[in-house]
Every structure is written in C-alpha cells, then in structure tokens.
Amino acid sequence: MTKTAIITGANKGIGLAVAKRLIQHDYRVVLACRNTEKGLMAEKYLGPSSKFLELDLSDPESIQLFVQKIKSDYSNLDILYNNAGLIYRDFELTTEGYESMMSVNYFGSYRLSLMLLDNLINTSGKIVQISSLSMYLARKLILEDLHTQKSFSPSSRYNLTNLYRSMFALELGNRLVDVPVSVSVAHPGVTKSRQSRPHNVKRIKKSFYTYFSTNIQTGIAPILKAIEETDVSPHHVYAPRIFGFYGKPSTMKHNKIVYNKEFRTSLWSYTAKELNLDL
Ligand SMILES: NC(=O)c1ccc[n+]([C@@H]2O[C@H](COP(=O)([O-])OP(=O)(O)OC[C@H]3O[C@@H](n4cnc5c(N)ncnc54)[C@H](OP(=O)(O)O)[C@@H]3O)[C@@H](O)[C@H]2O)c1
C-alpha cells in the first residue's frame, strides 16, 4: 500500500532530495513549504505523487490551517519528517515574538509533531527529526533570554536549536513509549545543499563548508535510513559513519546534554508552557 509522508521545507536542498527518493520508493509526499511559488515548482518537478501544501512554521495560524487540511485530506500518515530549518540567521523576531531560528527549527517541530500525533497513531507512523553536527558545539541548556538579543549570535543559536531538536526527539520518544508511534533522529553531516546560507557567514567558515561538504546523496542517506528502518530509537542519531561527515550511514551518540533527563524535562516544560501545547 502507498505510504504517505509529510516533509517540511521540501522545496529545495535536503528536503527536496528526500522527497524525490521517497517518491521513487512509492510514497506519496506532502511538500510542506512556506512559499507558494517554490512549493508549486517542487510539485511540478516531483510529479503527481507529490502535493504542495502551504506551511509557515514561524506562524501558528499557518500551522493550524496546515494541520486542519491534513486531518481532512490525509487521515493516515506514515511519516512526518521535520526537515525545515533556518541556518545562521541574524537576530529576527517572528510575528509571535520568538527568535526566528528557535521558532522554526525547534518550536515548529514540536508543534507539528504533537498536533499530528493522532494521524500518526492511526498508522503506527514515525516522526523523523533532523538535527546537526552543530548540536555538539552547544555547551549548555539555555531557557532565558531566548527571544532577546542578549548573548545572541547566529552560530551559537543555530547550535542550540539543534541540541533542542535532539533533546525533543529523545524526550518525545520516551513519552510515546506506550503509543504506536516511533521517533528517530538523523543528521546529514555537512552537505552541498548549504548553498542557501546567508552571506554574513565568515569567510573561514564558508571555506570550511566548501572543503568538507559531501554530496547530497551522502547527506540524505542517514535520513532515509531513519525513515525506512523499522526498529528505530531516538537514543542515537543516524549520521554518516566517518566522524559524522563521510561514508555510509551509521549511528552515533547525541551531545551528552541530550541524555540528561532533568535538562530534557526542563526544556519540555518550558516549551509546553510557552506554546500552550503538551501531550
Ligand atoms: N545542509 C547541511 O549540511 C545540514 C547539516 C545539518 C543539518 N541540516 C539541517 O537540515 C535541514 C535542511 O537543510 P538544507 O541544507 O536543505 O537547508 P535549505 O536548503 O536552506 O532548506 C531549508 C528549507 O526549510 C524551509 N524553511 C525555512 N523557514 C521555514 C518556515 N518558516 N516554514 C517552513 N519552511 C521553512 C526553506 O524554505 P524557503 O526555501 O522558503 O526558505 C527550505 O525549504 C535544516 O533544518 C538544517 O538545519 C543541514
């Protein structure tokens, strides 16, 4: 039977490449994109097994409308792949008043996963959470001044959102232990899709990416494994085997902060209160 997957941010980069591969494996794929023109272009490129639906993860109304549409048109959902993300953005607030990377990368995944849980339960589905090697650069849990410019830098904030993505996935997996929905986490290493990085990234960092980036097929392989493998666990991350950069997909540990239950509980409580959304 044809499976259904939602991929957020599927109009380019890793999201588009994963969508293409899932369609080759007989999935129908909902392309959840914030920009209509780009979403329709991706739909045209991928063909009739894809369907564009508008979703701006920084806007709660857009998320609400998207979820309503999914609930009316797709009662059975096999995969939710939380892919969309902002990378190294200057400080900017969303209309809701949240810092944009935190809002899209972390709050967006949290909201969508919890709001679509019923659809995933119907099919014993799976939530796949993107994370990043940059999570290892985050040094501590920060829950204060997340939405002010105090101590903000584009790279440290991006690292923190990836730490939170991993912490969220592990905590969600633990909380769903008696529910027929599994959770897995993957990161692509550093892939060539980074062309969309903003220009204010320092030259040295840019050349690092250019030198170490792998092709997109290496980057998406761990994600496809996290989607397709049956016996998955959010206790580890699917990633390229060699130092998390190169080679075939394997699994690696998260940043050790992720395994601290007290920190995960604090993050969950903070988020549930902030977004007024809990399990
Ligand atoms: N590339 C890497 O080396 C790498 C490494 C580690 C982790 N990752 C993670 O992998 C994911 C994909 O990365 P990528 O390299 O493919 O990035 P990308 O090419 O910049 O694609 C990001 C996607 O997210 C979408 N997006 C941004 N804000 C959104 C919002 N408010 N609502 C809905 N969609 C939104 C973008 O839409 P627009 O086209 O409209 O901007 C785009 O489709 C990201 O979450 C990133 O953190 C990437």
The ligand as an SDF file (V2000), in Angstrom:
LIG
                    3D

 48 52  0  0  0  0  0  0  0  0999 V2000
   22.9630   21.1230    4.7800 N   0  0  0  0  0  0  0  0  0  0  0  0
   23.6160   20.6870    5.8250 C   0  0  0  0  0  0  0  0  0  0  0  0
   24.8250   20.4510    5.7740 O   0  0  0  0  0  0  0  0  0  0  0  0
   22.8970   20.4570    7.1120 C   0  0  0  0  0  0  0  0  0  0  0  0
   23.6390   19.9490    8.1810 C   0  0  0  0  0  0  0  0  0  0  0  0
   22.9630   19.6730    9.3690 C   0  0  0  0  0  0  0  0  0  0  0  0
   21.6140   19.8890    9.4780 C   0  0  0  0  0  0  0  0  0  0  0  0
   20.9310   20.4230    8.4330 N   0  0  0  0  0  0  0  0  0  0  0  0
   19.5010   20.6650    8.6040 C   0  0  0  0  0  0  0  0  0  0  0  0
   18.8100   20.0950    7.5230 O   0  0  0  0  0  0  0  0  0  0  0  0
   17.6510   20.8710    7.2090 C   0  0  0  0  0  0  0  0  0  0  0  0
   17.6420   21.1460    5.7190 C   0  0  0  0  0  0  0  0  0  0  0  0
   18.8610   21.7920    5.4120 O   0  0  0  0  0  0  0  0  0  0  0  0
   19.2060   22.3030    3.9340 P   0  0  0  0  0  0  0  0  0  0  0  0
   20.6680   22.3520    3.8420 O   0  0  0  0  0  0  0  0  0  0  0  0
   18.4130   21.5350    2.9290 O   0  0  0  0  0  0  0  0  0  0  0  0
   18.6700   23.8020    4.0640 O   0  0  0  0  0  0  0  0  0  0  0  0
   17.9880   24.7580    2.9780 P   0  0  0  0  0  0  0  0  0  0  0  0
   18.4440   24.3960    1.6180 O   0  0  0  0  0  0  0  0  0  0  0  0
   18.2120   26.1400    3.4970 O   0  0  0  0  0  0  0  0  0  0  0  0
   16.4240   24.3650    3.1180 O   0  0  0  0  0  0  0  0  0  0  0  0
   15.6910   24.7070    4.2610 C   0  0  0  0  0  0  0  0  0  0  0  0
   14.2260   24.5280    3.9750 C   0  0  0  0  0  0  0  0  0  0  0  0
   13.4930   24.9810    5.1370 O   0  0  0  0  0  0  0  0  0  0  0  0
   12.4760   25.8750    4.6890 C   0  0  0  0  0  0  0  0  0  0  0  0
   12.0220   26.8170    5.6990 N   0  0  0  0  0  0  0  0  0  0  0  0
   12.7130   27.8250    6.2730 C   0  0  0  0  0  0  0  0  0  0  0  0
   11.9070   28.5290    7.0980 N   0  0  0  0  0  0  0  0  0  0  0  0
   10.6930   27.9410    7.0560 C   0  0  0  0  0  0  0  0  0  0  0  0
    9.4370   28.2110    7.6620 C   0  0  0  0  0  0  0  0  0  0  0  0
    9.2540   29.2740    8.4750 N   0  0  0  0  0  0  0  0  0  0  0  0
    8.3870   27.3960    7.3960 N   0  0  0  0  0  0  0  0  0  0  0  0
    8.5320   26.3450    6.5560 C   0  0  0  0  0  0  0  0  0  0  0  0
    9.6890   26.0510    5.9180 N   0  0  0  0  0  0  0  0  0  0  0  0
   10.7470   26.8480    6.1630 C   0  0  0  0  0  0  0  0  0  0  0  0
   13.1030   26.5920    3.5000 C   0  0  0  0  0  0  0  0  0  0  0  0
   12.1090   27.2630    2.7490 O   0  0  0  0  0  0  0  0  0  0  0  0
   12.4910   28.5390    1.7790 P   0  0  0  0  0  0  0  0  0  0  0  0
   13.0460   27.9590    0.5170 O   0  0  0  0  0  0  0  0  0  0  0  0
   11.1760   29.2050    1.5870 O   0  0  0  0  0  0  0  0  0  0  0  0
   13.4780   29.3530    2.5260 O   0  0  0  0  0  0  0  0  0  0  0  0
   13.7350   25.3890    2.8040 C   0  0  0  0  0  0  0  0  0  0  0  0
   12.7600   24.6970    2.0760 O   0  0  0  0  0  0  0  0  0  0  0  0
   17.7240   22.1320    8.0670 C   0  0  0  0  0  0  0  0  0  0  0  0
   16.8140   22.0370    9.1240 O   0  0  0  0  0  0  0  0  0  0  0  0
   19.1550   22.1460    8.6000 C   0  0  0  0  0  0  0  0  0  0  0  0
   19.2340   22.6770    9.9050 O   0  0  0  0  0  0  0  0  0  0  0  0
   21.5470   20.7130    7.2610 C   0  0  0  0  0  0  0  0  0  0  0  0
  1  2  1  0
  2  3  2  0
  2  4  1  0
  4  5  1  0
  4 48  2  0
  5  6  2  0
  6  7  1  0
  7  8  2  0
  8  9  1  0
  8 48  1  0
  9 10  1  0
  9 46  1  0
 10 11  1  0
 11 12  1  0
 11 44  1  0
 12 13  1  0
 13 14  1  0
 14 15  2  0
 14 16  1  0
 14 17  1  0
 17 18  1  0
 18 19  2  0
 18 20  1  0
 18 21  1  0
 21 22  1  0
 22 23  1  0
 23 24  1  0
 23 42  1  0
 24 25  1  0
 25 26  1  0
 25 36  1  0
 26 27  1  0
 26 35  1  0
 27 28  2  0
 28 29  1  0
 29 30  1  0
 29 35  2  0
 30 31  1  0
 30 32  2  0
 32 33  1  0
 33 34  2  0
 34 35  1  0
 36 37  1  0
 36 42  1  0
 37 38  1  0
 38 39  2  0
 38 40  1  0
 38 41  1  0
 42 43  1  0
 44 45  1  0
 44 46  1  0
 46 47  1  0
M  CHG  2   8   1  16  -1
M  END
$$$$
